[in-house]
Amino acid sequence: MKKTFFAISLLFTAMSFKSAEKERVIEQTSFTTGEHIEYRVHYGFVNAAEAIVDVDNKFQNANGRQCYKVNIVARTVGMTDWFTKVRDVWTSYIDTAMILPQLFYQKKEEGNYKNEQKIVFNHAANTAKQYDIDDDNEKKTFQLPNNVQDVVSGYYYLRTIDFSKMSVGESVPVIFFFEGEVYNMRLKYRGKEVLKTKFGKINTFKITPQLPKNNFFQDEESVKLWVTDDANKIPVRAEVELKIGAITLDLRKYAGLRNEMRFN
């Protein structure tokens, strides 16, 4: 299950694109403060976990910049919780103009393993500094590429992309920073699909992140994403083929969206 949650975290970060500009302003109308989204994580019909994504009701400040404060909670449920209890929390302060992380917190509780850390980004210098939560002492400085995303901000950067302007088969470079490592990927657009959900049918864009070789995914195209073809651009489903089995994430609940969801 720990591998599953690492895969989920990679899945969220796989939703971020690398921009050629060092600094940018991204105008978007897909999300705002007060948004609440929940996902069900399951093996077949068995509920295994849940992921809850919340944007704070007010803008926050980090590094002197106005930010969205976004919190993602990932936790096991049901029988899975008996075998491997997971309580992971990722918090990102996302620059409202650049849609880049300014500050990132991670709190992991996976079985007997516990870890907390803080990452402070400096996009002008292309660095990230890691701090211990207990004493706030700096542990390490990382050199980063331009416009790198974290595990949370990538989810929201995805929602600023206009997939309708991409050709089927076109791929885009992807780059993100997670747990002290820089990951390079490509994100391939597979076309449009009508997806059946618990809320009804909805038009979507199908995306397959091409992942670097690792010990978690079955192959480099083991993840499939379906993003709503509307103003919200919400990922409503993800299918992940792992070496330990397959998992699916489905949209379970939503509230406070900037735009109305339109199901058929």
Steps between C-alpha positions, in 0.01 A plus 500: 500500500795735556594442137143576403510838673835583343340418167206728580737783584684448171164493328409845632839643412480350155236765437760781473667644188835674455484849357783649296467832680684569823215710637150511366148612572231242438146626468255226588129464570497132602524524880492741792494510879261273690511205262451150642560176306505138620624185329428135574800269459410136439617159385209381293196537724702517821546844655866533594556869565381854440658828395347831605606826333413836657578858402488737797212749501741795508816594314820452702848652483828312446835647397325835469266364232122450497428128501231237500549278804417147387484196724493137383427222750557140388399221738414134500145388582314179580691175522808658343528719807532188717802372309688819409380823653591805292439865589684726255448876478648727234452877520609743231489878478449554127579840347174636359674674209766246398322181619826384657565378856651750742483284812437128549435290813495122518384286792521125449369230731528159337492213745779565750674745268451872566660798329436874480677757289470847354619613157550869417524575128695787344402511135723795420805299613356163392556348843303320770608487864392213723439560872421278796162582652614448861782756512454681165869446422599485137601147394579530132481726196398358163571653158188484283398558137279793402137500611504169685181376668442309823264211568206734564558795267531271200138394545391862462744590225347220295168680521638811328588308182274526195504142372264590218795665325711183509512240224442133577836338569666830587711487815624772731808497728418459868723581797442493875676481836406239760686368806834646396488377141431672168284293264481552124208358305295551189123539502322360194155614386291202385182675384146549627279244674156500659549361851231340715513611866273474805370847410425413139690509172745781433729604215869457581852522364703180539864546605781246548806622692815329371681421822870448569608146587429418865413212733132589538332519158458208261646696206556858382136543394334335801293808592192625318321824591161634397460879537165671453454679167347806662599819682600312819745253341473263795661154487198276556672163464845348506602140436839385623668169418748420778733205539297414812164527319267754343323789672239748386422850625145625438344836580280448805390847603548864403392840630593865468603473136558815303288372211200271477567135422291380205415130491286340231 
